[in-house]
């Protein structure tokens, strides 16, 4: 790229993300399954051993071999890990995968009945993904090799892509072994060869999130920290070709999964109690640098803070087990125990001071709430007071309220009134900002005075509903999005444990649910709270069923819709789950660890709830439909009532109105015919009679069942045959509706079954020219939708060809109508024939035309024509996406690819389509391998599409890095564009944001070592010349210091020799007296290379690194390179400081 090329580049697409190595992350997942005694995918057995880079063990599929505990003997899965793969005969990667898999499959050590070979990938064409899975599935269910081959070849059963994929596999094996594989062997190979998809190549990875969830269930450490440590360990195992099982896995890794439970011993009672002890215990925690905390302490204790702190220090000296000071943060340990020891020393005055101080703290408004941030992150200065003091004071008041019967030296009624007034004055008639600011204390306030707390909430909902609404999250999907309602819900869940407050808590939750809050993906909703409290099989209240009935019925009078929603969720169903609600800490309530409910009690409760539901449903068709899935749980009387309601529904409604009831009842009866109990068996005749009475007469209604129903697939055994039969019946049904009710009836049917495209497509395939013309005419007159007409016409074209379409009335319509019709039909060669004949403005068509996802091998020559047309109308991004998804090598030259990529990256492209990362990575991967293309051109492409070349993809900007390494002028041009000179007005170059983003990604954490050629070989002479040139330029252009920082960072990535030193030319350069900035950049580069990592509470990794760098420093110092030795020692000191910090922080967490 020339110097000026950089500033011309625009940014028509977003930047990519960074992350770890794809292969290591997959390997880490299997290590995780070993550590938690989990299951290996595909084999579905517990993981026993994981072998990395298993070539030395005799396997050709060598990225990973996973052994599992089989029933009689161990099983294994051989894993080939490829970030992306193209399933074609010409793709070298896929050739290597299949050849290695076949080689291992043919070995005696491979159990062809039990072992598996897996291709693990993130990116593969959807049609090829479907084809590989279909082949594997059919191999498993086939009776022999002939049955298997027949299934693969069946038209309408297996697509052409599936047959081509099968032939690709067969041809690769044939080429590899020199002869065609035996059908029997190929069948068994397809049974053993599987495809597994992992999305470990993006920050939003579902696999990584689920892995973190598993870690959280099996480790007391930070889940993501443990995950990163596992990835690091997988990298080490990969390099060493290790075979890991639970006997030899690194102890540090094993320890991460030991959930350590600390046993806390209460120290000996405090000796020499005085009034200072209960005072400091009530305060509990504070920060000595917080002025609000200091003033609060003065008000509670009556002492100047300096005097109070002196007493606190004396207490540490005498009772260090009860008080702790860490970095200015004070904390009373075993606070409840101290207060218990001092309960006789608590008087009205001291408690009154505590309550007043607590009120003052609670009235503080959160700065985050007042600023109305979109994201909810706690900050240390969120309030004027410290968070430590805030929490401790409210806990102290709660303890006093709970212990009040045992505190003898105070006026109990006075204290109770004081605490009740605290709750009332804090919550009465307040704005939403007060509720939100109190979110961290609402659970405490609820337990302080439940009656008052419930009054305040109910009044708030009734009198100021808009204020309460502001507490609900306003949008979905963002981690950290402000959600202030959660703590309010938890407060009500806590109070619901008590029989005294259950009914009111449920009623208030019902009121909250009536508010028109924005529905988001948060599970914390009032309705879900009600359900979690009242579940018959897992009630989260100590109230008996009679009280829970009253609570449920209280909803009925408040809001019938919410009552029904809750009631229907409480009915029996398969696969119910529930989360644990928070429990009260300060209510005088005895709650067993587990609420035991007998099977008889659950049955009785379900019988009652089903009776309520059936009585409530009456003649409401929608509610009757909801209950069809509960038929098997109903007793005799309830079932009779339910059937009576259905009879009434039939009498009062049309068959169209009760169609959904007929459909659902048919499916429910079909499901239970073979397993029905005595009650249902006795009613089966009545069920059948009702079904017959509801069966539609109108085919437009009856045939909806083909699309909306599932009855035909229930226990039919041969799913494929059933599916084929249903597909045929759909086509016949659509044609019959058209013959009887015309296009209007057919279109209405399509909308009714919510599949207008499928209905139109089936109709289009059966039409003649006259019928298709009639539909086109109706659309032209706007009596038929364009959506229906276009799908119908597309199918007609596919089945009848261009000549038949030209014979319809389409050609006689105006150009605008024709353009709209044809531009929305998927592109094909037949369609182009029509376009060339009927449209006068071909350019207008190509501006709007819908492109295929890709061009297959049969259409590959057509691809070059499409690309030229797209370029001519400036749809550059669309052209790039189509190119990257297709097999383009046979018809497109490197020059053509370069020109197209330059246009897409630097020119404005029409249309709304954005760059497809999968497509662009395929193109760049291919383009980087074209060594006959000038390095400058390849580096241009690397720079333009840098946001898509990330370390997840397995691709690197190799051409860009090589050019930076060899051409000092190119490196200097980037510095010139990105950094200002010291004077601020010399040689400044304006660049747009797209260029700035790319320059930042290259230069901020620079990773390129000068003097390295395309093959990765370091040349000392090139290195010296490069350094001299950059130094000269940077001094002349006032950028010397930043240039040396940047280059120093790149030197930190130099390849090390066996003694862990870079090439001697680099050592000498770093040792020069003038290169202090270079050494600083080198130091930062080394430190930054470590990235995210597991934090060992014992600091072992950091101490090992520190020792290693000290050893290197000693060696290099002995050779006379003292300045280089100094920077290595500085790195060693940094790691040692980090180790000490980690040890101290871990100790603090244990003590807390």
N, C-alpha and C positions, 0 to 999 in steps of 0.2 A: 504493500500500500504506500503510495506517495504521501509526503507530509500533509498535503492539502486534502487528501481523500478523507481523513478523519473528520474534518469539520463539515463535510457534506452529508454525513449519514444522519437520517432521521430515525425516529423510534416508533414505528407503527405497531409494536407489540410489546407486551410486558416482559419484565425480567424474570429469570428463573430462580430456583432456590439452590442452596448448598446442602451438603450432608455427607454422610459416610459412604463407604464402599458397599455396593449392592451385594456382592458375594459374601462379604463378612457379615452383613446383617442377616442374610438367610441362614448362614452357619450359626449365628448367635441364637436364632430361633430354635434350632435343633438342640443346641447346648441347654437352652432354657427348659425344653421338654425333658432333658436328662435330669436336670437339677431338681425339678419339681415332681419327678416321677410321673411325667405327662405322657401323652400319646404321640406317636409318629403319624403324620398324615398319610393317607392311602392304606398303610398297613393297619392302622387303628389298633396298635398294640403299644405297650409301654416301652419307652426308649431305654436301651441297655448300654449302647456304646456309640460314639460318633468318631469316625475316622476322617481326617482331613488329608487332601492331596494324596489319595490312596494308590497312586501309580506304583509305589514301591511295594504295595501289597498284592500287586498283580491285576489291578482293575484298570480298564481303559476309560470307563466313566469315573473320573477320579476326583472331582471337586469335593465330593462328600459321600461317605458310605455310612448309613445309619443302620445299626443292628437293634432288633427288638426282641422282647421275651415272647416267643411263640408258645403254642400249647405243648407241643412235643419237642420242638427244637427251635433254635433262634432263627428268625427271618431277617432279611436285609433289604434295604432300598438303596440303589446306586443313584446318585444325584449329579446331574450335569447342570450347572448354574450359568445361565446366559441372560444378560440384562434385556436384550432384544433378539429376536430371531425371525428370519423370513423362511417360510416353508416352501422352498423351491429347490429344484435339482441343482441349480447353478450357485446357490448360496453356500459358501464354504463352511460357514458356521453350522448350518443344518446338516451338511454332509458329514462333518466331524462328529456331530451328536449321534446321528444314526449309525455311522460306521463303528464308533466306540460302543454304542449300545448293542449292536449286533454281535460284535466281538465278545463282549462279556456274556451275552445271552447264550452263546454257543459253548461257553466253558463249562466243564463238569462241576465247578464250584457253585454255579448258578442254579438254584432250584426253580425250575420253570413253572412249577405250580404255585409256589408260595412267595418267591422273591419278586421285586419290582425294580424297574428302571424308570427314573423320573427326569423329565426336562423341567427345570424350574426357571421361570422367566417372569418379566414384568410387562413386556411389550411384544405383542404378536397380533397379526391381523385378525379381526373378529371372525371372519369366515374360516380362517385356518384354525383358530382356536376351537370353533364349533366342530370342524371336520375331525381334528385329532381326538377330541373327546367322543364324538360319535363313533369313530372307528374302534376306540378302546371299549366303549360300552357294548357295541355290537359283537366284538370278539368275545366278551365275557358271556353274553346271553346266547351265543350261537352254539348249536349242538356239535358241529364239526366244521372243518375248513370249507366244505362246499356250501353249507348253510351260511357261513360267514361271508364268503365271496358273493353269494346271491344277494344277501342283504345290502352289501356295499354297492352293488350294481343296479339295484332296483330303481327305476325312474319313479318319481313322486314319493319315494321313501328316503332315498339318499340323494342329495343334490350333486350337481356336477363337480362342485368344489371338493366334496368328500371323495368322489372317485379319483379326481386328480391328485389329491393328497395321498391317497392309498398308492396310486401308481408312482408318485414321487418317492415314497419310502421304498417301494419294491425296486425301482430303478437304481436308487442309490446303493442298496444292498447288492444288487446284481453287479454294478460296476465295481464294488468293493471286493466281492468274493470271486468275480470272474464268471459266474454262472447264476442263473435265476434261482432264487430260493424256493425250496419245496413249499407248496401251499400250506401243508400242515405246520411246518416250522414258522412260516410267516404269520399264520393265524395265532399261534402261541406267543410269538413275539409281540403282536399287537395287544394281546391280553396283558402282557407284562409291561409294555411301554405306556407311560401315562404323562399327562401334562398337568403341572401345578402352577398356579398363578399367584404371585406375591406383589404387593404394591409398595415395596420398600424403597421406591425411587422418588418419593415425594414427601414433603413435610407433613402432608395431611394423611399419611399412611394409616390405613385401618389396621393392618397387621401389626404395626409398631404399637399402636394404641392398645390393641388387645393384649399384646405381649406385656406392656406396662401394667395392664390390669391384672394379669396372672402374677407378675412380680409382686404387685402390691398385696396380693392374697398370700404370698409365700415369703415375704421379707419385711422386716421392720424398717428397712432403709428407704430412701427416696427412690421411687420406681424408675424414673427416667435416668437417674444417676447410675443405678444398677444396670440398666439396659446399655448405657454407653460403656460401662466397664465390661459387660459381656461381649460387646462388639470389639473392643480392644483385645480382649482375651482370644476371641475367635481369630483375629488377625495374627496374633502370636502363634496360635495352634496351626493356622494355615501355612505360615512360613516354615514351621518346624515339621510339617507333615505328621502331626501328633494323632495318636489314637486315645481318645478320652473316655473313661468311664468313671463311676463314682469312687473307685479305689485310687485313681491317680490324678483326679482333677485338682487344680490349684486350691490349696486350703483357703486362701484369701477369697476366692470365688465362692467356695462352699459356705464360708462364714457369712456371706451376704444373705444367705437364705436360712440362717438360723434366727428365728424370731426370739430375741432375747427378752425375757421378762425380768425386770429388776425387782428385787425384793427390798422393800423399804423398811428399815428398822427405826422405830420411834426412839429417839435418844432419851437419856435419863431426864426427869423433870428438872425445870429450872430452879436453881437454888437462889435464895435471897430475893423472893418476889417483892416488887414494889409497884406503884401505880404506873410507872413508865412502861412496864411490860405489857399490860393489857392495851395501853394506848398505842404502842408501836405495833402490836398484833392486829388491832382494828385497822390501822393504816395499811399495813400489809406489804405494800410495795410502792416504790416511787423512784424518780430519777433526780439525782442531786443537782443536775444542771437545768432543771425545768423550774422556772420562777413560779408558775401556777402551783406546782406540787409543793414547793417550799412554803408558799402562803397558806395553802390548805393545811399543811402539817402544823403550822403556827396556830391556826384557828382550832384544830382538834386538840393539840397538846397543851396550848397555852404557853409554849416556850418559843423563844427566838430560834430560828432554824439552826444557827451555829451551836447553841446549847443542846438542842435536840440531837444534832448529828454527833456531838461529843459523847452524849449518853449512848447513842447507838453504837459508836465505836468501842466504848467500854463494854457493851453487851457482847459484841463480837469476840472480844478478848476472853470473856468469861463463859460465853455460851455460843461458840462458833457453829454448833450443830443446828442452832435455831435462827441464825441470821447470816446473810450472805451479801457481799458487795463485789460486783463485777463491772468494771469499766463504767463506774458512775451509776450503776443500776442497783438499787437495794431491794432485797426480797426477804420477807420473813418465811422461814421454812417451818413446816408442821404447824401452820397457823391455827387450825381447829384444835389441835392438842393444847397449844398455849392458852387459847381462849377458855378451853375447858378447865385448865388449871386455875385460871384467873376469874372464873365466873362470879365468885363472891366479891370481887373488886370492881364489878361493873355497876355503876350507879346511873340514875336518870340523867344527870348533867353530862356525863361523858358520852352516853348514848345519844343524847340530844345533839351534841356537837358533831358526832359522827353522821347523824341523819341530815343535819343542815349542810354539812360539807358534801355529802353524797348528792343531795338535791342540786347544789351549786355545780357539781361536776356533770350531772345528768342534763342540766339545762344548756350545756355547751352544744353548739351545732357543728356538725362535721363540715370541714372546709371542702371536702370532696363532694358532699351533697349540695352545699351552697353554690359550688361552681358548676353543678349539674353535669359532671363528666359522663361521657358515654360508657366508660369502663369503670368497673368497681375494683380498685386495688387499694388495700389498706396501706397507709403511710404512717410513719412514726409521729409526724406532727399533724395528724388529722384533726386533733382537738388542741386547745390551749394546754390542757392537762396531758400528762403522759397516759398511754393506754394501760400501763401497769397499775397506776394509781386508780384509774377509772374502774377497772375490773375488780381490784382488791376491795375498794370501798363498798361496792354493791354486794359483793360476796359476804363481807362482814355484817352488813345489815341483814342479809338473808339468814346468816348463822344465828344472829341474835333473835330474829323472829322465831326460828325453829326451836332455839334453846330457851325461850322466854319462860316456860313453866319451871325451869330449873334455876333461873337467875333470881335469887331471893331478895336482893337488896335494891329492887327497883319497883316502881309503880307499873304493874303489868298493863292495866287499862290505858294509862297515859302513853306508854311505849307503843301499844297497838294502834292507838289513835294517831300517834305521830307518824308511824309507818304508813298507815292508810292514807293520811293526808299527803305524804310524800308521793305515793302512787297517783293520787287524784290530781294534785297540782302539776305533776309532771306530764300527765296525759290529757287533761281536760281541755276540750275545745281547741286542739292544736292543729297546726298546718302540717302538710305532708313532710315538710323538711324536718320537723321535730320527730315524727314517727321514724323517718329514715335515719336520722342521726342517732336514735335510740335503738336501732336494729340489733346491736350487739348486746343490749341489756334487757330486751323485752322478756326473755325467758325468766330472768331474775325478778323483774317487776310482777310478772304473772304469779309467781310463787309467793311474793311478799303479801299480796292481798288479792286473791283470785276474784272475789266478788266485785271489788272496785275495778279491777283490770277488765273484767268482762263488760261491766257497765260502760267504761270509757270506749272500748272498741265498738260496742253496739251503737252507742250514741254517735260515734264518729262515722260509722257506715250510713246511719240513717240521716244524720244532719249534714254531713260533709262528704258525700260519696266521691266527689271529684278529687278530694284530697287523698283518700284511701286508694283510689285508682292509680295515682302517681307512684304508688309503691310497687306495682306490678312491673315486670320487665317489659320494655317497649319493643324489643325485636328479638329474633331468634338467631341461633347459630354462632354467636360470638362468645368465646371464653372470656369471662370477666365482665360481661355486660351487667350493668347495675340491676340487681334484683333484691329489693328491700322487703318484699312480701314474705320471703322464706322464713325469717326469724319470727314474724307474726304468726305464721302457720305453725311453727314449732312450739310457740308459746301455747297455742290452743291445743295442740297434740299433748303437751305436758299436762295441762289441766284436765284433759279428757280421761286421763288415767283414774281420776277420782270419780266415784259414783255421784258425789255431790255436784260436780261441775260438768258432767258428761253431756247432759241434755243441752245446757246453755252453750257449751263449746261447739256442739254439732249444729245448733241453730245459727250461731254466728258464722261458722264456716259456710253454712248454706247461704247466709246473707252475702258473704264475700263472693260466692260463686255467682250470685245474681248480677253482680257488677259487670258491665260490658268491657272487661279487660281484653287486651290484645292476646290472642292465642299464639303461643310460641312453643318451642320444643322443650321448654323447661317442664320437668315432671312435678315440680312443687306447685300444685294448684289446690285450691280449697276442696274441690271434689275428690281428688286423690287422697287428701288428708282424711276426709270422712270415711272413705272406703277402707283405708288402712286401719282405722280405729275399730270399725264394725265388722270386719271379716269374720264369719262364723268359725272358720277353722284356725284363725290366728288373731283373736281379738286383742287389741292393745289398750285395754282398760280393765280394771278389776271389777267394774260394774257387772252385775249378772245380766242374763238375757232379757229379763223383764225391763230393766232400765235401758238396755240397748234398743228394745222395741220402741220405747217411748221416745228415745232420741231420733230414731228413724221416722216415726210418725210426726214428729215436730217439723220435719222438713216438708211433709205433705201439705200442711196448712200454710207454709211460707211460699213454696214455689213447686207446682206439680211437675214441671219438666225436670227440675233438679232431683226431686224425689224419685222420679222414674229412672233417671240416669244412674243414680246411686243404687237403687233397688236392683236394677238389671245387672250391675257390676257385682253385687253381693250374691247373686244366684250361682249354683254350682256350675263348674266348667272344668275342662281339662287344662292342665299346665298353669294353674294359678301361682303367682309369686307375690311377695310383699317385702317391703323394706322395714327395718326396725325404726320405730318412732323414738324420739328422745324421751327420757324418763325424768320425772321430778327428782330433785336433789334435796329440796328443803321442805316439801310438804310432809306433814305427819301422816304418812300413808305407807302401809306395808305391801310391797309389790314383790311377788315371787319372781325368781330369775326367769322362769318360764311359766306362761299361763297354760295349764293343761286342760284340754277339752277332749272329752271322750267321743268316740264314734257315734254313740247314741245321741249325745247332745248336739253334735253337728247335724245328724240326720233330722232331729226334731226342728232345729233352727231352719234348715233348708226347706223342710215341709211347710213351715210357717211362711217363709219368704216367698216360696212359689205360690202359695195360696193368695198372699197379698198381691203378687204380680198378676195372677190370672184375674183376680177381682178388679184390679186397677185397669187391666187391658180392655175389658168389656168388649165393645164392638169397634175399637180402634184398630184398624187393619195393620198399621205399622207396628204397634205393640204386640199384636197377635203374631206377626211375622218374627219379631225378636224372640218370642218364646218357643218357636218351632225347634230350636236346638236344645231345649230343656225338657222335651217330652219324656225322655227316659228317666228323669228324676222325679216326675210327678206321681203322687199317690192316686188311688182310685177316685176319690172324690174330686180332687183338683183336676184330674184329667177329664172327668165327666164335665166339669164346669168349662174347661177349656174347649172341649168339643162343642158344647152348647153355644159358646161365643162364636166359634167358627160358623156354625149353622146360621146364627143370626147375621153374621157378616155376609154370608152368601145371599140371604134374603134381601138385605138392605143395599147391596152394592152391585155395580155392573161387573162383568167378568174381567174387564180391563182393570178396574180398580183393585180387584183381588188377585190379579195375575201373580204378583210377587209372593202372595200367600200360597197360591197353588204351586208355584215353582219351588219354594223353600220346603213346603210340606212334602212334596214328592221326593225331594232329596233326603229329607230327614227320615222318612219311612223306608226309603231304599237302603239307607245306612243301617237301620236298626232291625230290618226284617229277620236276619239270621241270629241276632243276639238279643232280641226282645224278651223281657221277663214276662211273668204270668199276667201282670196288669195290662201290659201292652198287647199281648197276644189276644186277650179277650176283646180288646178294642179295635183290632186290626181291620175287621170287616167294616166298622163304622168309619175308620180312617179312609179306606178305599172308596167307600160310598161318597164321602165328602170330596175326595179328590176328583172323582168322576163328575160330580155336580159342578165343580169349579173349572173343569177342563175347557179351554177356549174353543169356540167354534170357528172363529175368524182366523184364517191362516196367518194374517199379519201379526196376530197376537201369539198364536200357538208356536210359530216358528222362532219366536224370540228365545225359546228354550234352547235352541241349538247354539246360541251365542252366550246366553246368560246362565245356563244351567250346567251342572256337573254330574247329574244323575247317571248319564251314560258311561261315565268312567269309573264308577264305583264297583270295585271287585269284579272287573271284567277279565282280569288275567292278561290277555294280549292287548296291551295299551296301544301299540302301533296300529293294529288292525282296526281297533275301535276309533282311533283318531282319523284314520283314512276314511272310514265309513262316515263319520260326522262331517268331515270336509266335503265329501261328495254330496251329502244331504244338504249342506249349506248352499252349495251351488244350485242344486235342484230347487230348493226353497226360494231362493232369490229370483230364479227364472219364473217360477210359478206365481210369485207375488207380482212380478212385472206383467205377466200375461193377463192376470186378472184385474190388477189395480193400476197398471201403467207406471210411468216413471215417478209420478208424485207419490204413489203408495210405496214404491220401492225406496225412494229417498227417505220418507217418513220412517220406514222400517229401519234404515241404516242409523238414523239419529236415535231411534228408540233403543237399539241394542248397543249404542255408543261405539259404533265401528263403521262409520260411513264410508271410509276408504275401502275396507274389505268388501262391503256389500256392493259398492260401485265397481270394484275390480272384478268381482265374480259376474256381475251383470255384463260388463264390457266384453268379457270373453265369450259371451253367448249371443251377442247381437249381430244382426245383419246390417248392411249399409243403410237401408231405409230407417231401421230402428235407431241406429246411432245418429243419423241425421235429425230425427225427431227430437232426440235429447239435446243435440247441439242447438237446434232452433229454440227449444224451450229455454235453454240457458241464455241465449241471445236476447230473448224477450223478457228475461229476468223472472221467469216462473220456476226456474230450477237453479239450485246453487252451483256456483263455479267449482266448489270443492268436489261435489259429486260428479259433475260433468268431466272434470279433468282426470280424475281417477278412472272413470269409465272409458274415456278416450285413450288413456295410456294403456289400459288392458286390451282394448280393441286393436290398437297399433301393434302391440306385442303378439297378439294371436293372428291377426289378419295381414299385417304388413302395410307398407306405405301406400301401395296402389289402392287398397280398399279405403284407407283414410282419405285419399285424394278424391275418391268417388263420392264422399259424403258432402253434406251442405257446408262444411267448414270453409271450403275454398271461396264460397260466395259471400262470406261475411267481411266486414271491414277489417283493415289491417290491425287496428288496435285490439280488437277482440281476438283475432287469430294469434297475435303476438302473446297475449296473456294466456291463452290456452296452451300453446306450444312451449312457451318458456318454462312452464311449471311441470312439464312431463320430463322424467329422467332421460338424459341424453343417450341416444343410440344412433347407429349409422342409418337405420331406417328413418328415424326422425329427421336427420339432416337432409335426407332426400326431399322430404316434405317442405322443410324450411326453405331450401333452395328454389322450390317451385312457387310456393304461395306467398312468401314474404318479399316485399320489394326492398326493405331495409334490413339486410342481414346483420349489420352492425348492432342494431337495436336488439336483435334476438340474443346475440352473444353477450350483451351487457346484462341480460336478465336470466339467461338459461340456467336451469338446475343441472349441476354437474353430478356424474356418478361418484361414488366414494373412491373408486379406483378403476383402473383398466386392467382386466385380466390378460393372460397370454394371448388369447384369441383376438383381442382388440388392441394389441400393443401398437400396431402400425397406425391405428386411429388416434393414438395418444399424441403423436407429434402434430397432427392437424388441429386437435383440440387446443394444445398449448399455444400454437401460433394465433389461433382465433382469440384466445383469452388475452394474450399479450397485446393484440391489436386494439382491444377495447379497454386496456389498462386494468384487467383483473389479475394482477400479478400474484397476489396472495392466494387466490383460488387456484391459479396455475401451479404454484409451489406445492400446495397441499395435495393436489391430484398427482403431481409428479412423485412426491415422496411416498404415497401410498401404493404406487404401481411399480411393476418391474420395468424400469425405463431404459436399462443399459443397452439393449439391442438397437434402439432407434434414436437415442439422444446422446450427443457428444458432450465432452467436458466443457467445451466452449459454450454450448447452448445452455448448460446448467449454470455456468458462471454468470452469463448475461442475465438469465432469469432471476437468479438470486440477488444480483446487484439491483435489478429493477424493483424487486419486492422489498428490498431493504432500504432503498434510497429514494424511491419515487412514491407519490401518492397513489394508492390502489383503490379503485372504486368498489363499492359493495360493503357489506357489514361483516364479512368473514374475517376471522383472525387466524394467525399462524397456528397450525397443528404441530405441537411439539414432537409428536411421534414421526410425522412426515419430514420435518426439517432435520431431525437427527439422522434419519435414514439417508437423506441427501448428503448431509455434511460428512457422515461416516464414509460414504462412497467417494465424495469429492476429495477428502484428505488422502485417499489412497492413490490418486491419480498423479504419480510422481512426474509424469511428462508435462504437467501443468506448472507454470512458473510459480515459485514460492511466494512471490508478491501477490499473485492472484489468489492463491489459497489462503494467505494471511488476511486478505481483504474480507473474504467470506467468514473466516473465523471471528474477526472483529465485529462485523455487522451482526452476526447471529450468536454472539457471545452469551446472551442471556439464556440460550437453549443448550449451550455446551456446558453441562454441569457434571459434577463428579458422581451424581446418581446414574447418569446415562452411560457411564463407562467410556465416554468420549472425552478427549481433552483438546484444547486449541493448539494442536501440535505445530501447525504451520506458523501461527502467530508467535508462539513461544520460541520456535527456531529462529524466526526472523529477528525477534528482539534479542536473542542470544548472539546472533552473528552480525547484525547491522546496528552500530552505535547511533547512526543518524536517525534511524527509525525510533529507537528508544528515546532519543532526545526530543524528537517531534512530539511524542506523547507527553513528556514532561512539560514542554512548551505550551501545549494546549490545556494542560490540567492545572499547573501551578503558576502563580504569578512570580515575577522577579521581586527581589527585596525592595526595590524602589517603588514597586506597585504600578508603574506606568510604562515600563520598558517591555517591549516584545509581548504585550498582552494579546491573546487571541480569544475571541468570543466563540463559544461552542454551545450547541443546544443541549437540552436535558438528556436526550438519548445518547449523545456522544459522551457527555459528562458521566452518566451512569456506567458506561462501558469502561471509560478511562479509570473510574474509581475501582471497578472490579479487578482491573489489571494491576493498578499501581498501589492500591491501599495496602494489600498484603502480598507484596511482589514475591513471586516464586520462581523466577527465571534466573538461572546461573549463566553469566556470559561465557562465550567460548565453546558452547556445545552444539555440534552439528545435528543434522536430521536423524542420524543413526544413534545419537546419544553419546557420542565420543567427545571428550574434552580435549581441546587444543590449546596448549599453553601460549603459543605465539598469538593466536587470535584473541585470547583472553587479555594479554598485555596490551595489544593494539586497541582493543575495545575500551579498556579502562582509560588509556591515555586520551583517546578521542572524547569520551564522555566527560572526563575531568576538565579538559580544555574548553569544551563547549559550555559546560555548566558554570565555569568561572566567568566566562565572557558574558553569559546571559543571566548572571546573578541567581543561579539556582544550584550552587554547588552543594550546600548542606542537604537540601531535600533529595538531590540526585544521589548523594552518598548513602543517606538513610535507605532509599529505595533499593539501590544496588546491594547494600549490606543485607537487607532482608532476602534478596534473591540468593546471595551466597550461602545463607543458612540452609538452603535446600540442595546444596551441592552433594553429589554422591560421595559417601565416606568409604575409606579403605578398611582393611581388616582391623586396624587399630583405632577406627572411628575418627579419622581425620580427613578433611577435604584434600584435593590435590595441593601439592606443595606451593604452586604458584599462587593459590588463593591464600594459603597460610602466610606467605611472605607479604602479600598485598595487605592483609589484615594487620600485619605487624608493623607497617610503616607508621612513622610518627605523625605524619600529616593526616592519617585516616581515622581520626577519632570519630567523626560522624559515620563512617563506614562500619566501624566496630559497634557503634550504638545501634545502627540498623540491624546488624548481625545478631546482636543480643536480643532485640525485640522479635526478630524473625524466629529465633530458637524458642523463645517463650510462647509465642503465638501459635507455633506449630502444634502444641499439645491439644489445643481446642477443648471441647467439652469432655469431661472424664469423671470417673467415679471418685468420690472423695472418701479416702480411707481414714476412718477415725483415729488410726494409729500412725498415719503419715508415712507408711512404709514405702509406697512408690516414690514419693518426693525425696525421702532420705536416700533411697537407692540412686536416684538421678543425681542428687547432690554429690554423693560419693563418686559416681562415675565421672562427672565433670571435673571434680577435684583431681582425680587420677589422671585425666587427660591433660589438665593444666600442668601437673608435675612433669609429665613426659615431654610436653612441648617446650616447657621452660628449660628443661635440661638440654634442649637442642638450640637454645639461644633466642627463642621467639617469646620474649617476656610479655610484650603487650598483648599478644594473642592469648597467652596464659592468663593474663589479668581478666580478660573478658570471659574466659571459661570459668574462672573462679567466681566472677560476678554472677554468672548463671547458676553456679552451684549454691551460692549464698541465697539467691532468690528461691530456689527449690527448698532449701532448708527452712527459710522463713515461712514458706507456705506449709511445710510439714508441721512446724510448731503451732501455727495458727489453727490448722485442722485438728490437732490434738487438743488444744485449748477449747475449741468450740464443741467438740465431742464431749469433753468433760463437763462443760456447762449443761449440755442437754441431759446428761445422766443425772446431774445434781438436781435439775428442775423436775 
